[in-house]
């Protein structure tokens, strides 16, 4: 059947239709943004166990690959079936993961509870011993609408209640919250899902590629596969490297605090190591509550701790971090700050953590697209060539130039 639209305007007409459809979809999305966001949260809550399973599989995949390669290199009289090798490698990865997790919590949790109880008791004693001074300060700066004595007594009661609730939480952890049951259930389902993902990861990848080739052209599929592999390299390198980097920083912090005899070394080292997962701002975020804790105990220790954290941050940022993570991110400090702020503002802590690799992937795609267009126009791809543009711009052959980062 002959088309009713002339050939010369067919492309423009199709573009106009697509623009109108996108505009209508955007208007509907804005009008029903609340309902759409609620539906998205419901879907995310439903598939959360499988998202957890995907994350576990993603983290355990390097261990599985290395164990499987090592297992296949061993000389056997009869070479084992590939499925058996994969199953053994996956089980070993799970055993290592669970052993590390169990040992971490078995050592850490009791000492953390002891440290928290000690801090709460110290705060209560401090308030009791400095009651008059606290009353005068609160009254002087008009923080009180009631008598200072009553507020201090109330504060002591609050601290006492916090200590009681801490003991209750420790003694009845499995019985006081249904959210713990939900978390355990999600972790269990996630670990089962991760096991099946690791067992048949090549099969699932092949099915996705098959669907891709069925929908798009071969050239488009090759581009999508390339960027998927690039994204995997960026995310795996960043996340696993950052976790290892944070563990090393936590251990260094703990050892140095023991050597310098700074109070609560384990509690503070855990906070510093955990917050160090966040790039750039992590050490500063962890140093704030730790410094406040030490100020209550020993102001001189707080001062030495601040100096130590500043030195540790420089060592991590210039030596340990680049050595472990390599050049997976490839972003300037300004772009890293922008990615963290935008990601944290939109998605909270997960956004602060994943904002950097997501932004790094977007940056790599934009840079590759721009460089391809510049080569097509026979223009230089080195950014230095554009510092004085357009005065010193000259077209030249760029086939032997390397892209800058």
Secondary structure as GFF3:
##gff-version 3
##sequence-region A 1 405
A	DSSP	alpha_helix	7	31	.	.	.	ID=ss1
A	DSSP	alpha_helix	33	73	.	.	.	ID=ss2
A	DSSP	alpha_helix	82	129	.	.	.	ID=ss3
A	DSSP	alpha_helix	131	140	.	.	.	ID=ss4
A	DSSP	alpha_helix	148	171	.	.	.	ID=ss5
A	DSSP	alpha_helix	178	199	.	.	.	ID=ss6
A	DSSP	alpha_helix	201	215	.	.	.	ID=ss7
A	DSSP	alpha_helix	218	260	.	.	.	ID=ss8
A	DSSP	alpha_helix	265	275	.	.	.	ID=ss9
A	DSSP	alpha_helix	282	297	.	.	.	ID=ss10
A	DSSP	alpha_helix	299	315	.	.	.	ID=ss11
A	DSSP	pi_helix	316	320	.	.	.	ID=ss12
A	DSSP	alpha_helix	321	325	.	.	.	ID=ss13
A	DSSP	alpha_helix	333	376	.	.	.	ID=ss14
A	DSSP	three_ten_helix	383	386	.	.	.	ID=ss15
###
